């Protein structure tokens, strides 16, 4: 199962991961500054961690042009 860079699914996946990176960049400093450890924030953080782990697996199965 090889994913090519010009595939529309790959573009959509990159967009989702970009949104996750932006939200991580915005929410992590907020959580550190205000020590917000509510269960909703922790659940969202763990779901982003799972998304980034899945992204690693997707990237390992993607082709690149040399």
VMD Tcl script that draws the C-alpha trace (Angstrom):
set ca {
  {0.00 0.00 0.00}
  {2.09 2.89 -1.33}
  {0.83 6.47 -1.24}
  {2.03 8.89 -3.92}
  {2.67 12.61 -3.25}
  {0.15 13.81 -5.85}
  {-2.66 11.65 -4.49}
  {-5.68 13.63 -3.24}
  {-5.87 11.56 -0.05}
  {-2.27 12.47 0.75}
  {-3.06 16.15 0.28}
  {-6.06 15.88 2.60}
  {-3.96 14.02 5.19}
  {-1.27 16.73 5.04}
  {-3.97 19.36 5.59}
  {-5.32 17.53 8.66}
  {-1.82 17.15 10.13}
  {-1.14 20.85 9.45}
  {-4.27 21.78 11.41}
  {-3.14 19.49 14.22}
  {0.28 21.19 14.28}
  {-1.30 24.64 14.45}
  {-3.63 23.60 17.26}
  {-0.73 22.00 19.16}
  {1.31 25.16 18.73}
  {-1.53 27.25 20.13}
  {-2.81 25.00 22.91}
  {0.45 23.74 24.41}
  {1.69 27.17 25.57}
  {-1.79 27.92 26.94}
  {-1.87 24.67 28.90}
  {1.62 25.27 30.27}
  {1.02 28.91 31.19}
  {-2.33 28.40 32.90}
  {-1.75 24.79 34.02}
  {-5.00 23.70 32.46}
  {-5.17 19.95 33.15}
  {-8.85 19.38 32.54}
  {-9.93 16.04 31.14}
  {-11.07 17.58 27.85}
  {-7.68 19.14 27.19}
  {-5.88 15.93 28.09}
  {-8.15 13.86 25.84}
  {-7.57 16.26 22.95}
  {-3.82 16.14 23.59}
  {-3.80 12.32 23.59}
  {-5.85 12.24 20.40}
  {-3.31 14.55 18.74}
  {-0.51 12.27 19.91}
  {-2.30 9.32 18.28}
  {-2.79 11.35 15.10}
  {0.93 12.14 14.96}
  {1.78 8.46 15.49}
  {-0.53 7.52 12.60}
  {1.16 10.24 10.54}
  {4.51 8.53 11.12}
  {3.05 5.30 9.76}
  {1.57 7.10 6.75}
  {4.86 8.86 5.97}
  {6.72 5.53 6.07}
  {4.37 4.26 3.33}
  {4.66 7.28 1.03}
  {6.72 7.45 -2.12}
  {9.03 10.34 -2.94}
  {10.64 11.53 -6.15}
  {14.39 11.49 -6.33}
}
mol new
graphics top color blue
foreach p $ca { graphics top sphere $p radius 0.5 }
foreach p [lrange $ca 0 end-1] q [lrange $ca 1 end] { graphics top cylinder $p $q radius 0.2 }
display resetview
